[in-house]
């Protein structure tokens, strides 16, 4: 437990800066468009770094290093898949979604965009896409709060449940008041902090143990297979299903509303190319460094850690002065907060912008803003109930939510931008098929069921779009 007064002061300073950003953003938030999408004013750099930070939750500093600590370079396959996914989403989705979402009624949520794209007469597509977001984001937000609870528990010795409550209150304060601008600005601030920590921890580890040769030797001595990305820790060759599963993580980017919202909020479509370069470089650096932290733990600790997902926390505690340690541990909180706040905002937007108007027809922008803030609290409370069960591995919970969103919404968003024959009924059923497959896939094991559920879910959803669009064509279907 790292409970020094110095570290506590650093944490308090960090939280104070975040709250100040929320206050500033609150003064610039006038209506629901500002609150949920920042008025489409994000610069390329802010949009790219905010998109990266919002998807790199605590699992980037806890889950992925923990997996690398256990599996070694096998974890590189996940990193490769994610970097390819980042690049593909910026190349194939960002510009078209930015243009289409503004053209189609200035849509500020993915369900609203899809509803306008297919000129829906009934709200079923908006409802099912919103429900998909709410269901899977509850688990996603819950996993972040689990990480926050573990962090506060480890750093300050706070009771786990109290630690979860503390995390959610801090996030709620600036998310409720500042909305999208506060979330995006804090994402950039938190992203810089995360990157500094990711760079310094492996460098300090190598320096402390005596150089790269000793680093390499210690890892090899523990298990030579840890430095082979084509085998598992037991020396067995990775199966085709295993490699496809790892690479398949990249497919999830097409269906992550908290990332897609940054594409919709960027200042102009002309800003996308430069933003995409920032985004890909950012992802490449962060994922590579996260794996290096896991390898650093292998070389540094002579005894196995009880919980590999705490390798970053333990290294920071042992290697750095309390001032620096407090700052780097705040980076974990930054990673957690930068994702949870974005996800809370997306959930509240789905309720306030997509579902609430179905109940109350006459609703002003200011009423939507108030409803959005109230639903942020509602979603946070429900996610907190999930987070009070701390035994689940962060990476496992994230992978489940990531797969659900990627399989249900990913193909629909992608095809809606490119496939002109796509119809409303194909969109509705593909969301249902993709999400349902993810929900049931992990109930089975062995053989084909060893494949990561996102891959078959994304595939089934894509095939259903093509088949159903041709089986049930619609005349005068809107164009993307």
N, C-alpha and C positions, 0 to 999 in steps of 0.2 A: 504493500500500500504506500502510495506517494502522497503524504498528507502535510507537506511543509507549508508554512505560512506564505513563503515566496510563491510557490506554485498556485496557492489559492488566490493570491493577489493577481497573478497573471491571468488566471481564469476570469476573475471579476473584471479586469480591464478589457479582456476580449468581449465579454458579454456586454459591457458598457458601450463599446464601439458599435456592436451590432444593433443595440437598442437605439442609439443615436441615428443610425442609418434608417431605421424604421420610422422615426419621428420625421426626418427630412422627407422621406418618401410619402408619408401621410399627408403632408402639406401640398404635395403635387398630385394627389389622387382625388379626382373630382367626381368620377362616375364609374360605372361597372367596366367600361372599356379600359380605362386607366388601371382599375384594380386588377382585372384578370389578364390584360395583355399589354399594359404599359403604354397604351395609345399608339402601338406600333412604332416606337421611337428608339429601339435598341440599336446601338452602333454595332459594326461587325465584330469587334473584339469582345464587347460585353455579351452579345448574343452567343458567340462561339464558346467562350469560357463558361458562361452561365449554363449553356446546354451540357457541357462536359461535367461541370461540378454538380449539376442537378441529378445526373444519372449515376455519379460516382459516390454512392452513399458510404456509410461506415464500412461496407464490405470491401471497399478499395483499400482501406487501411487496416482492416481486421480480417475480413473473410478471405480475400485473395492472398494476402501474405500468409495467412494460416494454412491455406491449401498448398501454397508453394513450400511452406515449412514441412508439410507432411509428404508432398508428392514430388518436390523438386521441379526440374524443368518441364515436367509434364504439364504444369500450369501455363506454360507458354502458349499452348494450343488455345486456351480460353482467351488470352491476351490477343493473339493473332485474329481470332474470330471477332472479337470486339472492335479492334482497330479497323478491320475490313467493314464491319457494320457501320461504324461511325462515318467512314469515307463514303460508303454507298448511300447512307441516308442524306448526307449533305449534297452528293452529286445528283441523286435521282429524285429526292423529295423536296428539299429545302426551297429551291427557287419556285417550283411549280405550286407548292402549297402556299407560299407567301402570296403569289399572284392570285391564285384561285380563291383563297379564303377571303381576300379583300374584295374581289370581284363579285363573289356570291353572297351578297348581303352583308359584307363586312363581318363575316363569321369569326367569333372569338373563341370557339371551342371546337374540338373535333366532331362531336355529335351534331353541332350546328352546321358545320361545314358539310358533313355527309347529307344532312337533311336538305340543304340547299342544292347540293350537287345533283341529287336525283329528283329534285322537284317533288318531294314527297307530299302527298295529300293527307296522309295519316302520320301520327307521331311515332310509329313502331320502331323505325330505324334509330331515331333519336333516343328512344327509351332503352333499347337493347344495348346500344353502344355506351350509353351513360351507366347502365347497370354493370356492364363489363368493367368499366373504369372503377366504379365504386367497390365492387367485389374484390378485384385483384389489388387495388391500391390499399385497401384495408390491411391486407397482409404485408404489403410493401412498407407502409408507414409503421405497422407494428414491428417489423424487423428492425427498422431504424431506431425505434424507441427501446427495443431490447438492447441494441448496441449502446445507446445512450445510458441506459440503466447499468450495464456492465462497466462502462467507462467511469461513471461517477462512483460506483461501488468500489472499483479497483483503486481509483485515485484518492478518494477521500474517505473510504470506508463507510459511506452512507448506505443505509439499508436499501436493498435493491428496489423495493416498491417506491420508496421515497425518491430514489434516484430517477425512476421512470417519470414520476409526477413532476419533478424539477425540470427534466428535459422538455416535457411537453408544454409546460407553462412558459418557459423561455421562448420556445419556437412560436407559440401562439401569439405572444405579445407583438412581435414585429410583423408576423404574417397577417394578423387581423387588421392592424392599423395601416401598414404600408402597402400590402398587396403585392402585385407583380413587380413594381419598381423596387420595393424593399428587398424582395426575394432575389431579383436579378443582380442588384448592386451588392448585396451581401454574398451572393454566390461568387462574384469576382474576388472580393476581399478574402473569402474563405478559400477559394481556389489557390490563390497565391500562397496562403499559409500552408495548405495541403502540399503544394509542390515543394516548398522549402523543406518541409519535414521529410517528404519522400526522398529528396536528394541527400539530405544531411545524415539520416540514420544509417544507410548502407556505407557511406563514406567513413563515418566515425567508427563503424564496426570494423571495417578493413584496417583502418589506422590503429585501432586499439589492439587487435590480435596480431599485428605485425606485418601487414602487407597482403597483396593479392595471392602470392604463392602459398602462404599459410592458409588463407581463406579457402583456396581451391583444395589444398591438401586435406584440411579438416573435413570438408564436405565429402571428398572422395573416401576418406577413411571411415566415415560413418556409413556410407552406402554409395558405391560407385554409380549405381543406377539413378541417383538423384541428378546427375549431370547428363542424363540421356533423355531427350524429349520424346524418343520413340519407344520407350519401355516404361512400365510402371515400376514402383519401388522394389518389386520382387524380381525384376529382370525380364518379365514376360512382355512380349511385344504388344503394343497397344492395338486393340482391335479396330476394325474399320468403323464400327458403331461408336467407339469411344472417341476417335478423332473427329468424326462427323458431329457428334454431340458437342464437343468443345467448340468447334468452329461454328456450330449452329447458334451459339449465343449471339452472334452478330445479327441474325435475323430479327432479334427482338427490338432493335432500334427503330424499325419501321412502325412499331405500334406503341411506343412510349409517349403518352400525351404530354408529360412534363418536358420532354425533349422537343416534341413537335411544336409545342407552344412557342418555343424560342424561334423556330423557323417562321412562324406566323407573325411574330412580334418584331422581327428585324426591320430596320428602317426602310430598306428598299431591296428589290430583287437584285439590283446591281451590286449590293453589298455581299451577296452570298458567296461568290468565288473567294474573296479574301477571308471571309469568315470560315469557310470550309478548310482553308489551309491552317488557320489557327486551331480549329477543332480537331483535325487529324493529328497535328503535331502534339497537341495537348494530350490526347488519348494515348498516343504512342509512348510519350514520356511517362505518364502516370502509371500505366499498366506494367511497363517494363520495370520501373522502380519499385512498384509494389511487390513484384516477384523477387527482386533483389533483396528486399527486406526479409522475405521468407527464407531465402538462402543464407542471409546474414545470421538469422537465428540459428540455423543448422550449424554454422561454423562457430558461433559464439558460445552457445549453451552446451555444456558437457552432459547434462542430464535432460531427458525429454520433458518438455513442458506438458502440464496436465491439460491445458487448453491451448492448442496451436494458434487460435484466433487472437490470443493476447500477446503474440510475439512482438508486435510493434510497441505495445505499452511497456513490456518488460525491458526491451532494448533501450527505450527512451529513458526509463527510470534509472537504469544502471550506467548509462554512458554519458549523460549530460548533467550539467549544473542545473539546480532546481529552477532557475529562471528560464533556461532554454527548454528544460523538460516540461515545465508548465506550458510554455508556448506550443511545443510540439504535441502535447496531449490535447491542447485546445484545438489542434488541427484535426484530431479525430472528431471532436465535437463539431467542428466546422463541416467535415464531410457528412456527418449525420444530419446536421441541420439544413445543409444546402439541398439535400434531397427531400427530406420530410416537408420542408416549407413549400417546395414546388408541388409535391404530390397533394398536400392539403389544399393548395390553391386550385389545382385541377379538379379535385373532387368537389370543392365548393362551387366552382364554375359550372360543373355538370348539373348540380342540384339547382343552383340559382338561375342559370341561364337556359338550361335545357328541360328540366323537370318541373320547376316551380311555375313557369308560365303556362304549363298544361293544366295546372290546377286553378290558377288565378289569371284570367285573361288580360285584365287591365293592370299592368304593372310598370311603373316608371323605372328609369335607370337608377335613381337613388334608392328605390325599394329593392332592386336587384343587388345593389351594393350592400345594403343592410342584410339582405338574405344571405349573400355570399359570406359575410363576416360571421353570421350566426352558424352557418353550416360548416365553416372551418372548425368551430368549437365542437360541433356534433361529431364530425369525422374523427377529430383528435380524441374525443372521449371513447369512441368505439375502438379505435386502434390501440388506445391505452389498455383496454380490457384484454386485447390479444397479447400485448407486450408483458402483461403481468405473469405470463408463463415463460420464464427465462431459459428453459432447458434446450430449446431448439438452436441449431447452428445457424448463424446469420446467413451464411452462403446458401444453405438449403432453402431457407424461407424466401430469400431474394430470388433464387433460381425459379421457384414456383410462381411467384408473382410476375417475374420477367417473362416467363413462358406464356402465362395466361394472357397478358397484354399483347405480347408479340404475335401469338397465334390468332387471337380474336380480332384485333384491330389492324395489325400490320398489313396483311394482304388487302384488306378493304381500302386502306389509305393509299397504298401503292397502286392498286388497279384503278382506283377512282381517278387517279391523275393521268393514267395512260390508256386504259382500256375503254374505248368509247361505247362499246356494246354492253358494258356492265349495267345491270338494272338494280332497282331498289330491292326486289325480292332476293336476288343473289347476295346483296350486301348483308341483309338481315340474317339469312340462313348461314352465310359463311362465318359471321361473328359467332353465331350459336354453335356451329360445328367445331370451329377452332377452339373456342373457350371450353366447350364440353369435353373435347378430347383431352385437353390438359388436365381437367378436373378428375378424369377417370384413369388416365394413363398410368400414374404411379401406384395404382391399386394392384397392378400386375408386376411381375419381375421375370428376368431371364429372357434370353433370345432377343427378339426385336424390341422388347419392352425395356431393354437396357439403354435404348436410344433416348436422348434427352427429349422430353415431351414437346418442346418448342418445335423441333424439326418435323415430326409427323403432323402436329397441329397446324403449323404454317402451310405445309404441303396440302393437307386436306382442305383447308380454307381456300387456298388458291385454286385448286382443282374445282371446288364447288362453285366458285365465282364464274369460271369459264363455262362449265356445263350448264348451270342454271341460267346464265345470261343467254345462252343459245336455245335452251329448252323453253324459256319464258321471255322472249324478246319483248321490248316495249318500244312502240313507235314514238318518234320525236323525243328520244331520250336525250337529256341535257349533255352538253359537251364539257369536258374539263378545260 
